[in-house]
Amino acid sequence: MKMKFNDFHLVDFSPWPLLMSMVVLNLILSIFMKMNYKMFNFLSIVSFMFVFMIWARDITRESTYQGNHTKKVMKSLKLGMLLFISSEIMFFLSFFWTFFHSSLNPDLVLGHVWPSWGIQSINPMSIPLLNTLILVSSGVSITFSHHKMLNQNWNSSVNWTILTIILGAYFTSLQGLEYMFSSFTIMDSVYGSIFFMATGFHGLHVIVGTSLIMYSLVRLIKLEFSYFHHLMYEFSCWYWHFVDLIWLFLFLFIYWWGF
């Protein structure tokens, strides 16, 4: 056994960070090939999911079975998650900055109009409004699930978590449907670029958040969480509320105000 004279967890050597960077690069290249040459390597998704599951398995062992996540470690992890979400907020802030910079004072190239000539923006009262209701409802359901967990009502917590996953998947499918029938593309002026960049990255965050909640659901069913020690699930809730908040700003500014 290793001698430990502190409350902090010193992470052992792991190959997964390096492998994850490689499979993410492969996944991005596959998406690029799909967009330009209609070719997609499904092995990239399989390898990404495999490395994610193996890495998550090791973290689960460290936290649940080896007891390395002490109170001080949990406090540090929470601070790290808050800093990560803060960086994500700044990431989306750059998109909003670009949107208002171009929309409040349209350039001569755009014809001094917003959106530019020939672009018919999406009606905010159609799919965007439905997606807003879905995402807000999913925020309510994940909050109920967390509340039930804190009260040790495990079956009810599982049901509310499943509902959240269904709503997240439904949101993603409607977002894809909206892209399929859109009258403009990412190459259509500044509006098209900022619209698909902002909503597309938000859709990617929804997929990531849904995956985190699905993994938390598996651990919840296996009774690996307790009412006082469930960092993975708590981080999933934080991330999902962040996704909800960003979507409200996207709907108000890019869909409704920019219509």
Summary of the structure (lengths in Angstrom):
residues: 259
radius of gyration: 21.0
end to end distance: 63.7
largest distance: 71.4
contacts: 731
relative contact order: 0.11
helix: 75%
strand: 0%
